[in-house]
Amino acid sequence: MTREILVVTHPRRSVVRESAHRVIEGLAAAGVSPRVLRDEAEMLDLTAANSVPHDADAAVGVELVLVLGGDGSLLRGAELARTADAPLLGVNLGHVGFLAEAEPDALESTIEHVVRKDYTVEERMTVDVTVRRRGEVTYTGWALNEMSLEKAERARMLECVLEIDGRPLSRWGCDGVICSTPTGSTAYAFSVGGPVMWPGVEALLVAPISAHALFARPLVLAPTSAVAVEILPPVPAVLYCDGRRSVEVPPESRVEVVRGRRPVRLAVVHPLPFTDRLVAKFGLPVEGWRGRNQRASPA
């Protein structure tokens, strides 16, 4: 049976183009059939790969979705991988690349691991999002990182009421509200003062954006909690899922967020403690640390 791997790239960046050719050639030489999105194949001039339309079924039947790029490319690949229930593996060729499993200098070893099927798979929690207005469902979506609800008019505040598990908690005049997964706690939610949550934690994070209120701290909720934000007149909002998919949300709408029914599966080839990942990605100072096995100073 032929093994197929979908390779997703950011074809406008030269470093990605070079890496994509290396990956495609390496997979093909090892007997693994590379699959690429047709529009990306044309931009990269890839001839050694099977090209498919860039639609929801692009990853159906593949063993793995391999993404070359930054977090934006990873989130794009996550859309395809989740639909096909395929593991997602990212090589960071962007900036921070928090979702990526490997850095550029580990590209060759990553491909070797993939060829040998030497990787494990972990599940990452998602959120499902529903928008209702006057009882009618107007939008459904999902996110791996976060749902962000933001004011649609720059000069005015968004007025909203936050509901948790069917009960009102607080009214905010704000720039918006974020509902994040643990995976997304190092993304948009982090920039508004939210806590970092380890991937093993199962929880929902709610954080207001620039709220004018005494009670406006980020909230960590049970994974079974149901979050709702009701938009009060007169300012409309815009809802974003992972900053990629958006929809306008008029006043008198209700945005509901719950734990996603389908997770995103991430492939791991270079196991690294999450603490070490934080230190590396954020450049955290750890000088002076001696650890548990430190020896007593000589007398």
N, C-alpha and C positions, 0 to 999 in steps of 0.2 A: 504494500500500500504506500502510495506516494505521500511523503510528508510535505506540508505546505506551511509557510510562515509569511504573514502579511507584514511588510516593511512600510512604516509610515514615516515621512520625512518633512523637513522644512526646506523645500527645494530652492528657495531664493537665497540661502546662505551658502557661501562657497565651501565652508568647512563641512557642512552637512552633505553637500553634493559629493565631495571627495569620500566621505565616510560611507555614503549610501552605495557607491560603486564598489567599495571594498567589501561591504557586507553582502551585497548581492552576489558578487563573484565568489566570496568565501562559502556562502550557503550552497550555491550551485555546484561548486567543486566538491563539496562534501555529500552531494546527493540529496540535498534538501531543496525543494522547489520554492523559490522566492515569489511572492505575489506582491504587486504594488498597485496603488491607485492610478487609474489611467491618466488623470491630469498631471500627477507628479511624475509619472513615467515619461511623459512627453517633455516636461521641463528639464528632467535629468538626463534625457536621451538614454534611457535604460532599455536594452534589448534582450538582456539575459533573464528577464523576469516575465511572468504572466501578469498582464495588466487587466484590471477589473474596473467597472464603473464605481465612482465615488458615491456610493449610496449605503443605506442601512445594512445591506447584505454583503458588504465588501469582505467581511471577516468570517462569514459563515463557512465552516468546514476546516478552518486553519487550526494548527496546533498552538500557535502563539501569535500575538501581535507585538512586533518589535518596533519601538518608536525611537527615532534619532532626532533630537531637538531639545527644547526647553519644556517648562511646565505647560505652556500653551499647546504645544504639540502632543504632550502626554494626555492632556484633557481631551483633545480631538481623537486621539487613539482610543481613549477610554470609552467614548461613545460607540465606536465600532466593536471593541472587545466585549463590552457589556451585552450588546445585542446578540452576539454570537456565543456568549458564555465562554470566551477564550481568555487565557491568562494574558496580562499586559506586562511588557518589560521595556523599560526606558533607558536609553543611554543619553546622559546629559551633554548636549552640545549648545546649551543656552547659557543663562547666567546662574541663578541659584539652583534651579533644577531639583527642588525638594522631593518631587515625586519620582525622579529617576533612580534606577537601581545602580547604575554604573557611571563612572566618569570617562571622559575621552581616552585617557591612557589605559583603560581597561577594555577597550573595544574588542581587541583580538581575543582576549581570554573570555570575554562574554560570549562571543560567537562560538568558541570552542565548547563552552558549557551548554549552549543551546543545541549544538549539533549532537552532543552526548546525552541530551535530555537530563543534564545534571543541574536541576533547579527544583526548588520547592515552590508551592503556591500558597499565598495567604489571602484571606478575604478582607476587603475594606468596606466599611459601612457606607451607605449612601443615604440620601434623603429623597422622598417623594413629595412633590409640590402640587397643590391643587388651588386654583383660583375660582372663587364663586362670586356671582353678583346677582342679588335678588333671587337667590335659590338656584340659579342656573350655573353649571360648570362652564367656565369660559377658557380654561387652560389647564393642562396637566403637563408636568415635566419632572425631571430628577436632577440631582447633582452629586458629584463625588466630593467636591470641596465645600461648596456653600450655595445657599440661596441668598441673594441680597436684594432687598427691596429699597429703592432709592427714589428721592423726590424727582419729579419730572420738570420742575421749574426751578431754575438756579437761584432766583432771588427770594424764594419763599420756603418755609419749613413744611415738612410733611407732618400732618397730624394723624396719629394712629393710636389704637389701643391694643396692648399685648394680652393675649389670652393663653393660659397654660392649663391643659387638661380640663377644658370646658369652663374655667373660671377666669374673670378679668383680673389682671395683675397690676397694670399701670398704664397710664396714658402718657405718651411722649410727643413733644414737638421736636423733630429731629431731621437730620439729613437722610436717615434710612435705618433699616434694621437688617442684621445678618443672622441667619441660622446656619450653623456650620457643623460638619462632622469632625471627629478627631483628626482625620487626614487634613481637613481644611483649617485646622486650628493654627497652622504655621503660615497661612495665606492671608486673605483679606481680614479675617477675624483678628489675627495677630496685630495687624496694623492699626486697629482701633482699640487696642488694649486688652484683647481677650487672652486667656491663658493658653499655654501650650499643653496639648493632651497627647500622651503616648498612644501609639497605634493600637495597643492592646486594650485601651479603655473603650468601653461602649457607652456613649453619652451623646447628647445633643448640646450644642453651645449656642446661646442667643446673646447677641451683643448689639446695642444701639450705636448708631453713628452720629456723633456730635449732638447728643440729646440735651435739651434744656429741661432738666428735671433733677430733683434731689436723689431719686432712686433710679440710677441709670448705669448700674454696674453690669458687666457680663454675667450671665447665668449658665450654670452647668446643670443639665437636666437628665433625668433617667432616659435610657434609650427607648422606653415604652411611652414617653410623654408625647402629647399632641400639642403642637404650637400653632397658634393662629394670630394673625395681625389684621385688624380691621382698619381700613383706610377711611378717615373722616373727611368730609368736604372742607375746603374747596380744592386742595392741591392733589393732582393725580400722581401716580407713581410709575416706575418702571421696574419690572422684576427681571433679574438676571440669574440664570443657572450656570454656575462655574464661569461667569463672565463671558459666556459664549452664546447662549440662547437667551433671547429677551422677548418680553411682551409688555405692552402698556397696560397699566392697571388703573382704571378710573376710580374716583371716590365712590364710597359705599360698596366697595369690593372687600372680599375676605380672602386672605392668603393662608392656606393651611399647609403645615409641614409635619411629616412624620418620618420615622425610620423607613428607609427604602426597602421594598420587597425583594429587590435583587441587588446583591453587592457587586463590586468590581473586584476581580481576581488579579492580584499582582504576583508576578514571578520574581523569585529571589535567587540570584546566583552568587552574590557576594554578601553573606550575612554580616551585618554590622550593628552593634548596639545603637538604639535610637539616640542615646546620650552622645555617642561619638558622632553621629550624623548632625546633631544640633551644633556641637562644637565646630565641626568642619564647615557647615553651611553658613553659620553666623559669625565665624571667627572668634569664638568665645575664649577669653583668657583663662588658662588652666595652669599657668606656671606656678610652681611651688607644691603642686599635688604630689603626695608620696604614696598614697594608697594603703590598703589594709596590710600589705606585707612589708611595711617599712621596718627598718631595723632601729633599735635604740641607739641613740647617739653615744659615742664612746665617752667614758667618764673623764 
